[in-house]
Amino acid sequence: MKPLHASQPIIQTSNQSITYKKIYPFVDITYQVLPEGIKENIILQHSKAQNEFSFSLDMTDNLMPDLINGELF
């Protein structure tokens, strides 16, 4: 999964997470590894930050996504 039209972010890693700082103006994205999967947090730093985002998905190995109640599995 890759954010579309993103800038070159500042990348910070910790034990179980990665943060893309300033991936958009006033926006950071953090991915955290959890036992049940990956948690994505989109952090809006300012009221003027964009609040709609598009992502491209690379569906290799014939993976087929399922959309259930607005969530992608």
PASEBA-1860 file (N, C-alpha, C; in nm, 3 decimals):
! residues 73
1> MKPLHASQ> 0.085/-0.116/0.000/0.000/0.000/0.000/0.090/0.123/0.000 ~ 0.059/0.218/-0.089/0.142/0.337/-0.102/0.053/0.460/-0.114 ~ 0.079/0.563/-0.033/0.000/0.686/-0.044/0.027/0.754/-0.178 ~ -0.078/0.800/-0.244/-0.063/0.871/-0.371/-0.035/1.018/-0.347 ~ 0.047/1.076/-0.434/0.078/1.220/-0.432/0.142/1.264/-0.301 ~ 0.218/1.177/-0.240/0.284/1.209/-0.113/0.420/1.273/-0.139 ~ 0.467/1.349/-0.042/0.602/1.406/-0.051/0.702/1.307/0.007 ~ 0.830/1.338/-0.005/0.933/1.253/0.054/0.932/1.274/0.206
9> PIIQTSNQ> 0.887/1.176/0.283/0.873/1.196/0.428/1.003/1.177/0.504 ~ 1.001/1.219/0.628/1.106/1.187/0.724/1.062/1.057/0.790 ~ 1.146/0.955/0.785/1.107/0.823/0.836/1.169/0.800/0.973 ~ 1.083/0.762/1.069/1.127/0.726/1.203/1.078/0.586/1.234 ~ 1.167/0.503/1.286/1.128/0.368/1.323/1.148/0.346/1.471 ~ 1.068/0.256/1.526/1.086/0.209/1.662/1.072/0.058/1.659 ~ 1.064/-0.004/1.772/1.062/-0.149/1.781/0.951/-0.212/1.696 ~ 0.829/-0.163/1.706/0.716/-0.224/1.636/0.640/-0.127/1.547
17> SITYKKIY> 0.700/-0.012/1.512/0.626/0.084/1.430/0.720/0.163/1.340 ~ 0.659/0.222/1.238/0.730/0.313/1.148/0.641/0.435/1.127 ~ 0.701/0.553/1.131/0.627/0.677/1.112/0.685/0.752/0.993 ~ 0.595/0.796/0.906/0.632/0.881/0.793/0.588/1.022/0.827 ~ 0.684/1.104/0.872/0.654/1.240/0.915/0.652/1.332/0.793 ~ 0.552/1.423/0.794/0.536/1.522/0.687/0.518/1.457/0.550 ~ 0.446/1.343/0.547/0.420/1.276/0.421/0.329/1.361/0.332 ~ 0.247/1.442/0.396/0.170/1.550/0.334/0.186/1.670/0.426
25> PFVDITYQ> 0.160/1.792/0.379/0.170/1.906/0.470/0.081/1.887/0.593 ~ 0.140/1.896/0.710/0.072/1.883/0.839/0.016/1.742/0.865 ~ 0.070/1.640/0.797/0.019/1.503/0.812/0.135/1.406/0.833 ~ 0.121/1.319/0.934/0.211/1.206/0.956/0.129/1.078/0.946 ~ 0.192/0.970/0.903/0.126/0.839/0.901/0.215/0.741/0.978 ~ 0.154/0.667/1.071/0.226/0.567/1.150/0.163/0.430/1.126 ~ 0.248/0.329/1.106/0.205/0.190/1.097/0.265/0.116/1.216 ~ 0.180/0.046/1.289/0.223/-0.028/1.408/0.189/-0.175/1.390
33> VLPEGIKE> 0.287/-0.262/1.417/0.265/-0.406/1.408/0.200/-0.453/1.537 ~ 0.084/-0.519/1.522/0.009/-0.575/1.635/-0.007/-0.725/1.613 ~ -0.039/-0.802/1.716/-0.058/-0.947/1.698/-0.164/-0.981/1.593 ~ -0.268/-0.898/1.581/-0.377/-0.928/1.488/-0.362/-0.861/1.352 ~ -0.254/-0.787/1.330/-0.233/-0.723/1.201/-0.155/-0.593/1.214 ~ -0.181/-0.502/1.122/-0.112/-0.373/1.121/-0.213/-0.262/1.146 ~ -0.180/-0.171/1.235/-0.265/-0.056/1.269/-0.208/0.067/1.199 ~ -0.292/0.138/1.127/-0.252/0.262/1.060/-0.312/0.380/1.133
41> NIILQHSK> -0.230/0.479/1.165/-0.276/0.604/1.223/-0.238/0.717/1.129 ~ -0.336/0.796/1.090/-0.312/0.916/1.011/-0.329/1.033/1.107 ~ -0.220/1.105/1.131/-0.218/1.212/1.231/-0.223/1.347/1.160 ~ -0.331/1.421/1.185/-0.347/1.555/1.129/-0.293/1.655/1.229 ~ -0.189/1.728/1.192/-0.121/1.820/1.283/-0.185/1.959/1.288 ~ -0.276/1.987/1.197/-0.333/2.123/1.187/-0.471/2.112/1.125 ~ -0.557/2.206/1.155/-0.693/2.205/1.100/-0.693/2.225/0.948 ~ -0.584/2.278/0.892/-0.575/2.298/0.747/-0.517/2.176/0.674
49> AQNEFSFS> -0.484/2.072/0.748/-0.430/1.951/0.685/-0.537/1.885/0.599 ~ -0.495/1.824/0.489/-0.592/1.752/0.407/-0.652/1.640/0.490 ~ -0.777/1.603/0.458/-0.844/1.499/0.536/-0.901/1.388/0.448 ~ -0.859/1.383/0.323/-0.893/1.273/0.234/-0.764/1.223/0.171 ~ -0.750/1.090/0.165/-0.625/1.031/0.118/-0.656/0.916/0.024 ~ -0.570/0.898/-0.076/-0.581/0.786/-0.170/-0.454/0.704/-0.164 ~ -0.469/0.573/-0.179/-0.357/0.481/-0.173/-0.363/0.388/-0.293 ~ -0.247/0.347/-0.342/-0.242/0.243/-0.445/-0.208/0.111/-0.375
57> LDMTDNLM> -0.267/0.004/-0.423/-0.241/-0.129/-0.367/-0.172/-0.215/-0.472 ~ -0.064/-0.280/-0.435/0.006/-0.373/-0.523/-0.043/-0.513/-0.488 ~ -0.129/-0.566/-0.571/-0.191/-0.696/-0.542/-0.115/-0.806/-0.615 ~ 0.003/-0.841/-0.565/0.083/-0.947/-0.624/0.037/-1.082/-0.571 ~ 0.085/-1.185/-0.633/0.055/-1.323/-0.592/-0.095/-1.353/-0.593 ~ -0.169/-1.288/-0.683/-0.312/-1.314/-0.701/-0.394/-1.292/-0.574 ~ -0.351/-1.201/-0.488/-0.429/-1.168/-0.369/-0.552/-1.089/-0.410 ~ -0.664/-1.118/-0.349/-0.789/-1.049/-0.378/-0.839/-0.982/-0.250
65> PDLINGEL> -0.852/-0.850/-0.251/-0.900/-0.781/-0.131/-1.049/-0.802/-0.109 ~ -1.090/-0.800/0.016/-1.231/-0.803/0.054/-1.263/-0.672/0.124 ~ -1.373/-0.608/0.084/-1.419/-0.486/0.149/-1.539/-0.523/0.235 ~ -1.523/-0.514/0.368/-1.628/-0.552/0.463/-1.653/-0.434/0.555 ~ -1.775/-0.382/0.551/-1.813/-0.267/0.634/-1.715/-0.151/0.622 ~ -1.671/-0.124/0.500/-1.581/-0.012/0.475/-1.436/-0.038/0.509 ~ -1.401/-0.161/0.550/-1.263/-0.195/0.583/-1.210/-0.294/0.481 ~ -1.085/-0.276/0.443/-1.020/-0.361/0.345/-0.948/-0.476/0.415
73> F> -0.978/-0.599/0.373/-0.914/-0.719/0.430/-0.846/-0.796/0.320
END
